[in-house]
Amino acid sequence: MDWKPETPPAAKDIAAHYRAEIADGTYGPGTRLPGAQSLAKKLGVALMTVQSAYRQLAEDGLVEGRPGSGTYVIDVQEGEPSARHAVVSLRDLQEEVRHVASRLDDLSERLAQLEAERASVTSPDK
């Protein structure tokens, strides 16, 4: 939960981070997200950036703002079907990205092997 990227993130990056944390259960139903002001200060961004990120999460049906209290994760089981669908889709997408990243690593290793083989075949002996 102690997230601090190397460079100040955009609102979409903040929203994506918390969307993923909600999807994987780090923030469960009823859990309060970090206060917008303190998060903005911690991340080195404007307050409006965090507010925009939280608004994106609310539009996704994942959180609700409670005036004077904060932003809370809603129970997607009780939320709109679109919210449940968004969380399930996000989990599926995360799994697919992990799979693609793994395949990309495999391909990168194979390419490096092929380039090494090619270099050894095409280089003239001295």
Backbone as a printed PyTorch tensor [residue, N CA C, xyz], in Angstrom:
tensor([[[  0.8080,  -1.1990,   0.0000],
         [  0.0000,   0.0000,   0.0000],
         [  0.8540,   1.2670,   0.0000]],

        [[  2.1460,   1.1330,   0.2390],
         [  3.0120,   2.2970,   0.2890],
         [  3.6220,   2.5090,  -1.0820]],

        [[  2.8500,   3.1190,  -1.9720],
         [  3.2270,   3.2940,  -3.3690],
         [  3.8300,   4.6700,  -3.5710]],

        [[  4.9990,   4.7330,  -4.1630],
         [  5.6440,   6.0130,  -4.4790],
         [  6.4550,   5.8260,  -5.7520]],

        [[  5.8450,   6.1490,  -6.9210],
         [  6.5910,   6.0090,  -8.1780],
         [  7.7670,   6.9770,  -8.2440]],

        [[  8.7120,   6.6730,  -9.1440],
         [  9.9120,   7.4940,  -9.2700],
         [  9.6140,   8.8990,  -9.7810]],

        [[  8.6370,   9.0060, -10.6860],
         [  8.2530,  10.3080, -11.2120],
         [  6.7960,  10.5790, -10.8460]],

        [[  6.4240,  11.8480, -10.7240],
         [  5.0330,  12.1500, -10.3800],
         [  4.0660,  11.5600, -11.4100]],

        [[  3.0990,  10.7690, -10.9540],
         [  2.1790,  10.1070, -11.8740],
         [  1.0550,  11.0210, -12.3410]],

        [[  0.4850,  10.6770, -13.4850],
         [ -0.7050,  11.3620, -13.9940],
         [ -1.9260,  10.7650, -13.2980]],

        [[ -3.0580,  11.4320, -13.4250],
         [ -4.2980,  10.9480, -12.8020],
         [ -4.6270,   9.5400, -13.2760]],

        [[ -4.4350,   9.2720, -14.5600],
         [ -4.7570,   7.9350, -15.0850],
         [ -3.8690,   6.8700, -14.4620]],

        [[ -2.6270,   7.2150, -14.1310],
         [ -1.7120,   6.2700, -13.4960],
         [ -2.1300,   5.9890, -12.0530]],

        [[ -2.5460,   7.0360, -11.3650],
         [ -3.0150,   6.8760,  -9.9910],
         [ -4.2720,   6.0140,  -9.9830]],

        [[ -5.1960,   6.3200, -10.8880],
         [ -6.4310,   5.5320, -10.9780],
         [ -6.1080,   4.0780, -11.3010]],

        [[ -5.2010,   3.8430, -12.2250],
         [ -4.8380,   2.4710, -12.6020],
         [ -4.2310,   1.7240, -11.4180]],

        [[ -3.4030,   2.4100, -10.6470],
         [ -2.7850,   1.7870,  -9.4780],
         [ -3.8470,   1.3400,  -8.4760]],

        [[ -4.7510,   2.2420,  -8.1400],
         [ -5.7710,   1.9020,  -7.1470],
         [ -6.8190,   0.9450,  -7.7140]],

        [[ -7.0780,   1.0140,  -9.0110],
         [ -7.9830,   0.0560,  -9.6510],
         [ -7.4200,  -1.3620,  -9.4900]],

        [[ -6.1270,  -1.4960,  -9.7260],
         [ -5.4740,  -2.8060,  -9.5890],
         [ -5.4800,  -3.2670,  -8.1320]],

        [[ -5.2410,  -2.3620,  -7.2090],
         [ -5.2350,  -2.7270,  -5.7940],
         [ -6.6300,  -3.1210,  -5.3090]],

        [[ -7.6440,  -2.4840,  -5.8520],
         [ -9.0160,  -2.8690,  -5.5170],
         [ -9.3050,  -4.2410,  -6.1110]],

        [[ -8.8860,  -4.4610,  -7.3460],
         [ -9.1340,  -5.7360,  -8.0160],
         [ -8.4500,  -6.8920,  -7.3090]],

        [[ -7.2420,  -6.6710,  -6.8000],
         [ -6.5430,  -7.7900,  -6.1550],
         [ -6.8640,  -7.9220,  -4.6740]],

        [[ -7.7380,  -7.0550,  -4.1640],
         [ -8.1910,  -7.1940,  -2.7800],
         [ -7.3850,  -6.4330,  -1.7520]],

        [[ -6.3660,  -5.6970,  -2.1900],
         [ -5.5930,  -4.9010,  -1.2400],
         [ -6.5010,  -3.9030,  -0.5320]],

        [[ -7.4130,  -3.3210,  -1.2940],
         [ -8.4310,  -2.4320,  -0.7360],
         [ -9.7660,  -3.1390,  -0.9140]],

        [[-10.3170,  -3.6350,   0.1550],
         [-11.5880,  -4.3510,   0.0960],
         [-12.7670,  -3.4210,   0.2770]],

        [[-13.9720,  -3.9660,   0.1530],
         [-15.1870,  -3.1670,   0.3210],
         [-15.1880,  -2.4420,   1.6750]],

        [[-15.5250,  -1.1640,   1.6290],
         [-15.5880,  -0.3570,   2.8430],
         [-14.2660,   0.2590,   3.2540]],

        [[-13.1880,  -0.1170,   2.5810],
         [-11.8700,   0.4260,   2.9160],
         [-11.7420,   1.8480,   2.3850]],

        [[-11.1790,   2.7110,   3.2030],
         [-10.9770,   4.1110,   2.8110],
         [ -9.6520,   4.2140,   2.0560]],

        [[ -9.7030,   4.8760,   0.8960],
         [ -8.4760,   5.1630,   0.1540],
         [ -7.7230,   6.2690,   0.8790]],

        [[ -6.4340,   6.4140,   0.6110],
         [ -5.6810,   7.4990,   1.2490],
         [ -6.3320,   8.8520,   0.9720]],

        [[ -6.2390,   9.7430,   1.9400],
         [ -6.7750,  11.0840,   1.7730],
         [ -6.1400,  11.7590,   0.5650]],

        [[ -6.9400,  12.4760,  -0.1860],
         [ -6.4670,  13.0840,  -1.4290],
         [ -5.3210,  14.0680,  -1.1870]],

        [[ -5.4370,  14.8880,  -0.1560],
         [ -4.3800,  15.8750,   0.0980],
         [ -3.0660,  15.2110,   0.4720]],

        [[ -3.1230,  14.2430,   1.3730],
         [ -1.8760,  13.5840,   1.7930],
         [ -1.2790,  12.7670,   0.6460]],

        [[ -2.1260,  12.1300,  -0.1660],
         [ -1.6150,  11.3600,  -1.3040],
         [ -0.9660,  12.2850,  -2.3350]],

        [[ -1.6090,  13.4210,  -2.5910],
         [ -1.0430,  14.3830,  -3.5430],
         [  0.3450,  14.8390,  -3.0840]],

        [[  0.4550,  15.1390,  -1.7990],
         [  1.7370,  15.5890,  -1.2610],
         [  2.7810,  14.4730,  -1.3620]],

        [[  2.3910,  13.2560,  -1.0170],
         [  3.3060,  12.1160,  -1.0580],
         [  3.7960,  11.8410,  -2.4790]],

        [[  2.8810,  11.9540,  -3.4610],
         [  3.2400,  11.6440,  -4.8480],
         [  3.8570,  12.8280,  -5.5860]],

        [[  3.7970,  14.0040,  -4.9750],
         [  4.3530,  15.1960,  -5.6150],
         [  3.5110,  15.6920,  -6.7730]],

        [[  2.1840,  15.5750,  -6.6240],
         [  1.2610,  16.0210,  -7.6680],
         [  0.2700,  17.0160,  -7.0760]],

        [[ -0.4560,  17.6730,  -7.9520],
         [ -1.4820,  18.6130,  -7.5040],
         [ -2.6650,  17.8390,  -6.9230]],

        [[ -3.3530,  18.4530,  -5.9850],
         [ -4.5360,  17.8590,  -5.3830],
         [ -5.5640,  17.4930,  -6.4550]],

        [[ -5.7060,  18.3430,  -7.4670],
         [ -6.6650,  18.0740,  -8.5420],
         [ -6.3390,  16.7820,  -9.2920]],

        [[ -5.0750,  16.4120,  -9.3460],
         [ -4.6720,  15.1770, -10.0270],
         [ -5.2290,  13.9650,  -9.2860]],

        [[ -5.0850,  13.9630,  -7.9700],
         [ -5.6170,  12.8600,  -7.1680],
         [ -7.1400,  12.8640,  -7.2210]],

        [[ -7.7330,  14.0340,  -7.1380],
         [ -9.1970,  14.1150,  -7.2040],
         [ -9.7030,  13.5850,  -8.5430]],

        [[ -8.9920,  13.8680,  -9.6170],
         [ -9.3650,  13.3660, -10.9290],
         [ -9.2530,  11.8400, -10.9670]],

        [[ -8.2100,  11.3030, -10.3750],
         [ -8.0360,   9.8480, -10.3220],
         [ -9.1750,   9.2000,  -9.5460]],

        [[ -9.5200,   9.7710,  -8.4080],
         [-10.6090,   9.2320,  -7.5950],
         [-11.9440,   9.3560,  -8.3360]],

        [[-12.0980,  10.4250,  -9.0960],
         [-13.3260,  10.5940,  -9.8880],
         [-13.4200,   9.4950, -10.9580]],

        [[-12.2810,   9.1490, -11.5650],
         [-12.2640,   8.0580, -12.5490],
         [-12.6960,   6.7450, -11.9040]],

        [[-12.2030,   6.4900, -10.6930],
         [-12.5820,   5.2650,  -9.9790],
         [-14.0670,   5.2690,  -9.6360]],

        [[-14.5970,   6.4370,  -9.2950],
         [-16.0250,   6.5450,  -8.9990],
         [-16.8480,   6.2980, -10.2630]],

        [[-16.3880,   6.8300, -11.3820],
         [-17.0820,   6.6080, -12.6520],
         [-17.0590,   5.1400, -13.0570]],

        [[-16.0080,   4.4240, -12.6330],
         [-15.9150,   2.9880, -12.8970],
         [-16.8200,   2.1820, -11.9630]],

        [[-17.3920,   2.8610, -10.9710],
         [-18.2580,   2.1770, -10.0200],
         [-17.4990,   1.4190,  -8.9510]],

        [[-16.2540,   1.8250,  -8.6840],
         [-15.4350,   1.1130,  -7.7140],
         [-15.3730,   1.7940,  -6.3550]],

        [[-15.5400,   3.1160,  -6.3350],
         [-15.4600,   3.8580,  -5.0740],
         [-16.5850,   4.8780,  -5.0110]],

        [[-16.7860,   5.3810,  -3.8060],
         [-17.7240,   6.4840,  -3.6230],
         [-17.1040,   7.4900,  -2.6660]],

        [[-17.3090,   8.7470,  -2.9730],
         [-16.8340,   9.7970,  -2.0930],
         [-17.8850,  10.0980,  -1.0470]],

        [[-17.4450,  10.2740,   0.1790],
         [-18.3370,  10.6530,   1.2730],
         [-17.8660,  12.0020,   1.7910]],

        [[-18.6600,  13.0400,   1.5190],
         [-18.2440,  14.3890,   1.9130],
         [-17.8050,  14.4510,   3.3740]],

        [[-16.6270,  15.0220,   3.5700],
         [-16.0920,  15.1950,   4.9100],
         [-15.4920,  13.9330,   5.5000]],

        [[-15.5500,  12.8280,   4.7900],
         [-15.0570,  11.5630,   5.3330],
         [-13.9620,  10.9420,   4.4740]],

        [[-14.1150,  10.9900,   3.1580],
         [-13.0990,  10.4080,   2.2930],
         [-13.6940,   9.6200,   1.1480]],

        [[-12.8550,   8.8240,   0.5250],
         [-13.2580,   8.0020,  -0.6150],
         [-13.1340,   6.5480,  -0.2060]],

        [[-14.2220,   5.8010,  -0.3890],
         [-14.2970,   4.4250,   0.0720],
         [-14.5890,   3.4610,  -1.0700]],

        [[-14.0150,   2.2720,  -0.9710],
         [-14.2680,   1.2130,  -1.9440],
         [-15.6790,   0.6970,  -1.6970]],

        [[-16.4480,   0.5760,  -2.7740],
         [-17.7950,   0.0400,  -2.6130],
         [-17.7560,  -1.4740,  -2.7540]],

        [[-18.7800,  -2.1320,  -2.2730],
         [-18.8960,  -3.5750,  -2.4040],
         [-19.4040,  -3.8520,  -3.8030]],

        [[-18.5060,  -4.3340,  -4.6700],
         [-18.9080,  -4.5400,  -6.0570],
         [-19.9680,  -5.6260,  -6.1850]],

        [[-20.1250,  -6.4650,  -5.1760],
         [-21.1940,  -7.4550,  -5.2100],
         [-22.5480,  -6.7660,  -5.1160]],

        [[-22.5810,  -5.6420,  -4.3970],
         [-23.8130,  -4.8850,  -4.2600],
         [-23.8970,  -3.7530,  -5.2630]],

        [[-22.7650,  -3.4600,  -5.9080],
         [-22.7230,  -2.3530,  -6.8580],
         [-23.3940,  -2.7120,  -8.1640]],

        [[-23.2540,  -1.8210,  -9.0930],
         [-23.8370,  -2.0410, -10.4120],
         [-23.1550,  -3.2190, -11.0940]],

        [[-23.8930,  -3.9260, -11.9580],
         [-23.2630,  -5.0200, -12.7030],
         [-22.0280,  -4.5540, -13.4710]],

        [[-22.0340,  -3.3120, -13.9370],
         [-20.8890,  -2.8140, -14.6930],
         [-19.6420,  -2.7400, -13.8130]],

        [[-19.8120,  -2.4590, -12.5300],
         [-18.6710,  -2.4040, -11.6150],
         [-18.0930,  -3.8020, -11.4180]],

        [[-18.9720,  -4.7830, -11.2260],
         [-18.4990,  -6.1650, -11.0830],
         [-17.7720,  -6.5860, -12.3560]],

        [[-18.3650,  -6.2510, -13.4760],
         [-17.7630,  -6.6080, -14.7580],
         [-16.3920,  -5.9430, -14.9110]],

        [[-16.2820,  -4.6930, -14.4870],
         [-15.0080,  -3.9740, -14.6090],
         [-13.9220,  -4.6440, -13.7830]],

        [[-14.2460,  -5.0710, -12.5620],
         [-13.2550,  -5.7090, -11.7040],
         [-12.8420,  -7.0590, -12.2770]],

        [[-13.8190,  -7.8390, -12.7170],
         [-13.5030,  -9.1450, -13.3120],
         [-12.6790,  -8.9540, -14.5790]],

        [[-13.0700,  -7.9940, -15.4110],
         [-12.3260,  -7.7260, -16.6430],
         [-10.9010,  -7.2880, -16.3350]],

        [[-10.7450,  -6.4800, -15.2990],
         [ -9.4170,  -6.0200, -14.9190],
         [ -8.5550,  -7.1930, -14.4720]],

        [[ -9.1130,  -8.0880, -13.6840],
         [ -8.3480,  -9.2690, -13.2580],
         [ -7.9410, -10.1020, -14.4710]],

        [[ -8.8670, -10.3010, -15.3960],
         [ -8.5550, -11.0590, -16.6120],
         [ -7.4590, -10.3640, -17.4120]],

        [[ -7.5610,  -9.0600, -17.5280],
         [ -6.5720,  -8.2930, -18.2730],
         [ -5.2020,  -8.3740, -17.6090]],

        [[ -5.1690,  -8.2850, -16.2780],
         [ -3.8970,  -8.3880, -15.5710],
         [ -3.2400,  -9.7460, -15.8180]],

        [[ -4.0360, -10.8020, -15.8000],
         [ -3.5040, -12.1390, -16.0620],
         [ -2.9740, -12.2320, -17.4940]],

        [[ -3.7040, -11.6750, -18.4290],
         [ -3.2710, -11.7030, -19.8260],
         [ -1.9690, -10.9070, -20.0020]],

        [[ -1.8490,  -9.7730, -19.3350],
         [ -0.6240,  -8.9600, -19.4220],
         [  0.5550,  -9.7420, -18.8400]],

        [[  0.3340, -10.4360, -17.7110],
         [  1.4070, -11.2500, -17.1340],
         [  1.8430, -12.3340, -18.1280]],

        [[  0.8740, -12.9490, -18.7830],
         [  1.1810, -13.9930, -19.7610],
         [  1.9740, -13.4160, -20.9410]],

        [[  1.5220, -12.2930, -21.4690],
         [  2.2030, -11.6680, -22.6050],
         [  3.6160, -11.2320, -22.2040]],

        [[  3.7640, -10.6910, -21.0080],
         [  5.0890, -10.2730, -20.5430],
         [  6.0310, -11.4700, -20.4370]],

        [[  5.5100, -12.5730, -19.9540],
         [  6.3150, -13.7880, -19.8600],
         [  6.7490, -14.2660, -21.2450]],

        [[  5.8210, -14.2650, -22.1830],
         [  6.1400, -14.6790, -23.5540],
         [  7.1570, -13.7170, -24.1800]],

        [[  7.0080, -12.4330, -23.8970],
         [  7.9490, -11.4510, -24.4280],
         [  9.3480, -11.6920, -23.8850]],

        [[  9.4500, -12.0150, -22.6010],
         [ 10.7550, -12.3470, -22.0210],
         [ 11.3620, -13.5500, -22.7240]],

        [[ 10.5330, -14.5830, -22.9560],
         [ 11.0100, -15.7850, -23.6510],
         [ 11.5120, -15.4370, -25.0570]],

        [[ 10.7460, -14.6150, -25.7730],
         [ 11.1350, -14.2190, -27.1300],
         [ 12.4110, -13.3820, -27.1300]],

        [[ 12.5450, -12.5150, -26.1470],
         [ 13.7560, -11.6830, -26.0510],
         [ 14.9900, -12.5490, -25.8260]],

        [[ 14.8460, -13.5480, -24.9640],
         [ 15.9690, -14.4540, -24.7190],
         [ 16.3170, -15.2380, -25.9840]],

        [[ 15.3090, -15.7180, -26.6760],
         [ 15.5360, -16.4820, -27.9090],
         [ 16.1900, -15.6120, -28.9790]],

        [[ 15.7410, -14.3670, -29.0960],
         [ 16.3290, -13.4370, -30.0590],
         [ 17.7960, -13.1920, -29.7370]],

        [[ 18.1200, -13.0190, -28.4800],
         [ 19.5130, -12.8140, -28.0820],
         [ 20.3630, -14.0360, -28.4420]],

        [[ 19.8040, -15.2390, -28.2470],
         [ 20.5200, -16.4620, -28.6150],
         [ 20.7560, -16.5200, -30.1250]],

        [[ 19.7160, -16.2140, -30.8890],
         [ 19.8370, -16.2480, -32.3490],
         [ 20.8460, -15.2170, -32.8500]],

        [[ 20.8280, -14.0330, -32.2810],
         [ 21.7910, -13.0050, -32.6860],
         [ 23.2110, -13.4270, -32.3520]],

        [[ 23.3970, -14.0840, -31.2090],
         [ 24.7350, -14.5620, -30.8400],
         [ 25.1910, -15.6510, -31.8100]],

        [[ 24.2750, -16.5530, -32.1530],
         [ 24.6070, -17.6080, -33.1160],
         [ 24.9500, -17.0070, -34.4720]],

        [[ 24.1720, -16.0490, -34.9060],
         [ 24.4020, -15.3970, -36.2000],
         [ 25.7520, -14.6920, -36.2110]],

        [[ 26.0550, -14.0010, -35.1240],
         [ 27.3220, -13.2770, -35.0410],
         [ 28.4900, -14.2440, -35.1100]],

        [[ 28.3560, -15.3990, -34.4740],
         [ 29.4710, -16.3590, -34.4770],
         [ 29.6350, -17.0160, -35.8650]],

        [[ 28.5480, -17.1620, -36.6080],
         [ 28.6130, -17.7630, -37.9450],
         [ 29.1180, -16.7700, -38.9770]],

        [[ 28.7300, -15.5170, -38.8860],
         [ 29.0840, -14.5220, -39.8960],
         [ 30.3900, -13.7950, -39.6240]],

        [[ 30.9280, -13.9180, -38.4280],
         [ 32.1800, -13.2000, -38.1590],
         [ 33.3570, -13.9860, -38.7340]],

        [[ 34.2440, -13.2800, -39.4430],
         [ 35.4080, -13.9560, -40.0380],
         [ 36.4070, -14.3710, -38.9510]],

        [[ 37.0000, -15.5260, -39.1690],
         [ 38.0340, -15.9940, -38.2140],
         [ 39.3040, -15.1920, -38.4320]],

        [[ 39.9480, -14.8980, -37.3560],
         [ 41.1940, -14.1220, -37.4650],
         [ 42.3790, -15.0000, -37.2650]]])
